[in-house]
Amino acid sequence: MLVADSQSIMRSILQRGHDLSICDPSALYLAVEQLTLLLLLQEALLHQGALSILSVSAHLFSVEPVVLAVS
């Protein structure tokens, strides 16, 4: 079961990228890159099933913390 699904993660990252892109045109590109990494990590965890909880810290990805629970 995912506490935060891919769409909510995407909305959070893209909103942050949109907010930053006013000052920095490369911020949206960075946000999409971060989203891609998160989705790849989520996919790997779903297939591996080794971890039950993943916390993505705000300082690592420059977005609000996202907690995923993988069943």
VOLUMDREN-194208 format. One record per residue: residue in three letters; chain; x, y, z of N, C-alpha, C in turn. Coordinates in steps of 0.1 Angstrom, whole numbers. Atoms other than C-alpha are relative to their C-alpha. Last residue first. Example, Ala and Ser with C-alpha at 12.3 -4.5 7.8 and 13.67 -1.06 7.14 Angstrom:
2
code=SER; unit=A; n_xx=-9; n_yy=-11; n_zz=0; ca_xx=137; ca_yy=-11; ca_zz=71; c_xx=-8; c_yy=11; c_zz=8
code=ALA; unit=A; n_xx=9; n_yy=-12; n_zz=0; ca_xx=123; ca_yy=-45; ca_zz=78; c_xx=9; c_yy=12; c_zz=0
This chain:
71
code=SER; unit=A; n_xx=5; n_yy=13; n_zz=-6; ca_xx=34; ca_yy=-36; ca_zz=14; c_xx=7; c_yy=-11; c_zz=-7
code=VAL; unit=A; n_xx=1; n_yy=10; n_zz=10; ca_xx=54; ca_yy=-4; ca_zz=5; c_xx=-4; c_yy=-13; c_zz=7
code=ALA; unit=A; n_xx=1; n_yy=13; n_zz=-7; ca_xx=49; ca_yy=26; ca_zz=27; c_xx=-3; c_yy=-10; c_zz=-10
code=LEU; unit=A; n_xx=7; n_yy=11; n_zz=8; ca_xx=61; ca_yy=58; ca_zz=11; c_xx=0; c_yy=-13; c_zz=9
code=VAL; unit=A; n_xx=-2; n_yy=13; n_zz=-7; ca_xx=69; ca_yy=89; ca_zz=31; c_xx=-8; c_yy=-10; c_zz=-8
code=VAL; unit=A; n_xx=11; n_yy=9; n_zz=6; ca_xx=75; ca_yy=122; ca_zz=12; c_xx=3; c_yy=-14; c_zz=7
code=PRO; unit=A; n_xx=-3; n_yy=14; n_zz=-3; ca_xx=94; ca_yy=151; ca_zz=29; c_xx=-12; c_yy=-9; c_zz=-6
code=GLU; unit=A; n_xx=6; n_yy=4; n_zz=-13; ca_xx=87; ca_yy=184; ca_zz=12; c_xx=3; c_yy=-15; c_zz=2
code=VAL; unit=A; n_xx=15; n_yy=0; n_zz=0; ca_xx=110; ca_yy=191; ca_zz=-17; c_xx=-4; c_yy=-4; c_zz=14
code=SER; unit=A; n_xx=5; n_yy=-14; n_zz=0; ca_xx=147; ca_yy=200; ca_zz=-21; c_xx=-15; c_yy=1; c_zz=-2
code=PHE; unit=A; n_xx=7; n_yy=-2; n_zz=13; ca_xx=156; ca_yy=163; ca_zz=-30; c_xx=-6; c_yy=14; c_zz=-1
code=LEU; unit=A; n_xx=-6; n_yy=8; n_zz=11; ca_xx=182; ca_yy=155; ca_zz=-4; c_xx=-6; c_yy=4; c_zz=-13
code=HIS; unit=A; n_xx=-13; n_yy=-5; n_zz=4; ca_xx=173; ca_yy=183; ca_zz=21; c_xx=7; c_yy=-7; c_zz=-12
code=ALA; unit=A; n_xx=1; n_yy=-12; n_zz=7; ca_xx=137; ca_yy=173; ca_zz=21; c_xx=13; c_yy=6; c_zz=-4
code=SER; unit=A; n_xx=-2; n_yy=-12; n_zz=-8; ca_xx=143; ca_yy=137; ca_zz=31; c_xx=0; c_yy=13; c_zz=-9
code=VAL; unit=A; n_xx=-9; n_yy=-8; n_zz=8; ca_xx=128; ca_yy=108; ca_zz=13; c_xx=1; c_yy=14; c_zz=6
code=SER; unit=A; n_xx=1; n_yy=-14; n_zz=-3; ca_xx=115; ca_yy=84; ca_zz=39; c_xx=9; c_yy=8; c_zz=-9
code=LEU; unit=A; n_xx=-10; n_yy=-8; n_zz=6; ca_xx=110; ca_yy=48; ca_zz=27; c_xx=-3; c_yy=15; c_zz=3
code=ILE; unit=A; n_xx=2; n_yy=-14; n_zz=0; ca_xx=90; ca_yy=23; ca_zz=48; c_xx=12; c_yy=7; c_zz=-6
code=SER; unit=A; n_xx=14; n_yy=-3; n_zz=-3; ca_xx=86; ca_yy=-14; ca_zz=44; c_xx=-3; c_yy=15; c_zz=0
code=LEU; unit=A; n_xx=2; n_yy=-11; n_zz=-9; ca_xx=119; ca_yy=-22; ca_zz=27; c_xx=-15; c_yy=2; c_zz=2
code=ALA; unit=A; n_xx=-9; n_yy=1; n_zz=-12; ca_xx=128; ca_yy=-55; ca_zz=11; c_xx=-3; c_yy=10; c_zz=11
code=GLY; unit=A; n_xx=8; n_yy=3; n_zz=-12; ca_xx=98; ca_yy=-58; ca_zz=-13; c_xx=9; c_yy=-1; c_zz=12
code=GLN; unit=A; n_xx=-9; n_yy=7; n_zz=-9; ca_xx=122; ca_yy=-60; ca_zz=-43; c_xx=-7; c_yy=-4; c_zz=13
code=HIS; unit=A; n_xx=-4; n_yy=13; n_zz=5; ca_xx=96; ca_yy=-53; ca_zz=-70; c_xx=9; c_yy=-7; c_zz=10
code=LEU; unit=A; n_xx=12; n_yy=8; n_zz=2; ca_xx=78; ca_yy=-25; ca_zz=-51; c_xx=4; c_yy=-14; c_zz=-5
code=LEU; unit=A; n_xx=5; n_yy=5; n_zz=-13; ca_xx=111; ca_yy=-11; ca_zz=-39; c_xx=-12; c_yy=-9; c_zz=-1
code=ALA; unit=A; n_xx=-10; n_yy=10; n_zz=-5; ca_xx=126; ca_yy=-10; ca_zz=-74; c_xx=-5; c_yy=-5; c_zz=13
code=GLU; unit=A; n_xx=2; n_yy=12; n_zz=8; ca_xx=94; ca_yy=8; ca_zz=-87; c_xx=10; c_yy=-11; c_zz=5
code=GLN; unit=A; n_xx=12; n_yy=6; n_zz=-4; ca_xx=96; ca_yy=34; ca_zz=-59; c_xx=-3; c_yy=-14; c_zz=-7
code=LEU; unit=A; n_xx=-3; n_yy=6; n_zz=-13; ca_xx=133; ca_yy=40; ca_zz=-66; c_xx=-13; c_yy=-7; c_zz=5
code=LEU; unit=A; n_xx=-9; n_yy=12; n_zz=2; ca_xx=126; ca_yy=45; ca_zz=-103; c_xx=2; c_yy=-7; c_zz=13
code=LEU; unit=A; n_xx=8; n_yy=11; n_zz=6; ca_xx=97; ca_yy=68; ca_zz=-95; c_xx=8; c_yy=-13; c_zz=-2
code=LEU; unit=A; n_xx=9; n_yy=6; n_zz=-10; ca_xx=118; ca_yy=88; ca_zz=-71; c_xx=-9; c_yy=-11; c_zz=-5
code=LEU; unit=A; n_xx=-7; n_yy=7; n_zz=-10; ca_xx=146; ca_yy=92; ca_zz=-96; c_xx=-9; c_yy=-6; c_zz=11
code=THR; unit=A; n_xx=-5; n_yy=12; n_zz=7; ca_xx=123; ca_yy=103; ca_zz=-123; c_xx=7; c_yy=-9; c_zz=10
code=LEU; unit=A; n_xx=11; n_yy=9; n_zz=1; ca_xx=107; ca_yy=128; ca_zz=-100; c_xx=3; c_yy=-13; c_zz=-6
code=GLN; unit=A; n_xx=3; n_yy=6; n_zz=-13; ca_xx=141; ca_yy=142; ca_zz=-91; c_xx=-12; c_yy=-9; c_zz=0
code=GLU; unit=A; n_xx=-10; n_yy=10; n_zz=-3; ca_xx=149; ca_yy=146; ca_zz=-128; c_xx=-2; c_yy=-6; c_zz=14
code=VAL; unit=A; n_xx=3; n_yy=12; n_zz=8; ca_xx=116; ca_yy=163; ca_zz=-134; c_xx=10; c_yy=-11; c_zz=2
code=ALA; unit=A; n_xx=12; n_yy=6; n_zz=-6; ca_xx=123; ca_yy=188; ca_zz=-105; c_xx=-4; c_yy=-13; c_zz=-8
code=LEU; unit=A; n_xx=-5; n_yy=6; n_zz=-12; ca_xx=158; ca_yy=195; ca_zz=-119; c_xx=-12; c_yy=-8; c_zz=7
code=TYR; unit=A; n_xx=-8; n_yy=12; n_zz=5; ca_xx=144; ca_yy=203; ca_zz=-153; c_xx=4; c_yy=-8; c_zz=12
code=LEU; unit=A; n_xx=10; n_yy=10; n_zz=5; ca_xx=118; ca_yy=226; ca_zz=-136; c_xx=7; c_yy=-13; c_zz=-5
code=ALA; unit=A; n_xx=6; n_yy=7; n_zz=-11; ca_xx=147; ca_yy=243; ca_zz=-117; c_xx=-11; c_yy=-10; c_zz=-4
code=SER; unit=A; n_xx=-4; n_yy=14; n_zz=0; ca_xx=167; ca_yy=250; ca_zz=-148; c_xx=-7; c_yy=-7; c_zz=11
code=PRO; unit=A; n_xx=6; n_yy=8; n_zz=11; ca_xx=149; ca_yy=283; ca_zz=-155; c_xx=3; c_yy=-15; c_zz=1
code=ASP; unit=A; n_xx=-11; n_yy=9; n_zz=6; ca_xx=159; ca_yy=297; ca_zz=-121; c_xx=-7; c_yy=-9; c_zz=-11
code=CYS; unit=A; n_xx=-14; n_yy=-5; n_zz=-2; ca_xx=140; ca_yy=326; ca_zz=-105; c_xx=10; c_yy=-7; c_zz=-8
code=ILE; unit=A; n_xx=2; n_yy=-14; n_zz=2; ca_xx=104; ca_yy=319; ca_zz=-118; c_xx=14; c_yy=7; c_zz=2
code=SER; unit=A; n_xx=-3; n_yy=-4; n_zz=14; ca_xx=115; ca_yy=283; ca_zz=-122; c_xx=-2; c_yy=15; c_zz=-3
code=LEU; unit=A; n_xx=-14; n_yy=-4; n_zz=2; ca_xx=116; ca_yy=279; ca_zz=-84; c_xx=3; c_yy=5; c_zz=-14
code=ASP; unit=A; n_xx=-2; n_yy=-11; n_zz=-9; ca_xx=78; ca_yy=279; ca_zz=-79; c_xx=15; c_yy=5; c_zz=-2
code=HIS; unit=A; n_xx=6; n_yy=-12; n_zz=5; ca_xx=74; ca_yy=257; ca_zz=-109; c_xx=2; c_yy=12; c_zz=8
code=GLY; unit=A; n_xx=-8; n_yy=-4; n_zz=11; ca_xx=100; ca_yy=232; ca_zz=-96; c_xx=-6; c_yy=12; c_zz=-7
code=ARG; unit=A; n_xx=-12; n_yy=-6; n_zz=-5; ca_xx=82; ca_yy=231; ca_zz=-63; c_xx=9; c_yy=5; c_zz=-11
code=GLN; unit=A; n_xx=4; n_yy=-13; n_zz=-6; ca_xx=49; ca_yy=226; ca_zz=-80; c_xx=12; c_yy=7; c_zz=5
code=LEU; unit=A; n_xx=2; n_yy=-9; n_zz=11; ca_xx=65; ca_yy=198; ca_zz=-101; c_xx=-4; c_yy=14; c_zz=5
code=ILE; unit=A; n_xx=-13; n_yy=-4; n_zz=6; ca_xx=79; ca_yy=181; ca_zz=-71; c_xx=-2; c_yy=10; c_zz=-11
code=SER; unit=A; n_xx=-8; n_yy=-7; n_zz=-10; ca_xx=46; ca_yy=181; ca_zz=-51; c_xx=13; c_yy=5; c_zz=-7
code=ARG; unit=A; n_xx=6; n_yy=-13; n_zz=-2; ca_xx=24; ca_yy=172; ca_zz=-81; c_xx=9; c_yy=9; c_zz=9
code=MET; unit=A; n_xx=-2; n_yy=-8; n_zz=11; ca_xx=47; ca_yy=144; ca_zz=-90; c_xx=-5; c_yy=14; c_zz=1
code=ILE; unit=A; n_xx=-14; n_yy=-4; n_zz=0; ca_xx=47; ca_yy=130; ca_zz=-55; c_xx=3; c_yy=9; c_zz=-12
code=SER; unit=A; n_xx=-2; n_yy=-10; n_zz=-10; ca_xx=9; ca_yy=132; ca_zz=-54; c_xx=15; c_yy=4; c_zz=1
code=GLN; unit=A; n_xx=6; n_yy=-13; n_zz=4; ca_xx=7; ca_yy=114; ca_zz=-87; c_xx=2; c_yy=11; c_zz=10
code=SER; unit=A; n_xx=-9; n_yy=-7; n_zz=9; ca_xx=31; ca_yy=87; ca_zz=-77; c_xx=-5; c_yy=13; c_zz=-5
code=ASP; unit=A; n_xx=-1; n_yy=6; n_zz=14; ca_xx=11; ca_yy=77; ca_zz=-47; c_xx=9; c_yy=9; c_zz=-9
code=ALA; unit=A; n_xx=0; n_yy=-11; n_zz=10; ca_xx=18; ca_yy=88; ca_zz=-11; c_xx=2; c_yy=-7; c_zz=-14
code=VAL; unit=A; n_xx=5; n_yy=-11; n_zz=-7; ca_xx=8; ca_yy=62; ca_zz=15; c_xx=-1; c_yy=12; c_zz=-9
code=LEU; unit=A; n_xx=-8; n_yy=-12; n_zz=0; ca_xx=14; ca_yy=34; ca_zz=-9; c_xx=-7; c_yy=11; c_zz=7
code=MET; unit=A; n_xx=8; n_yy=-12; n_zz=0; ca_xx=0; ca_yy=0; ca_zz=0; c_xx=9; c_yy=12; c_zz=0
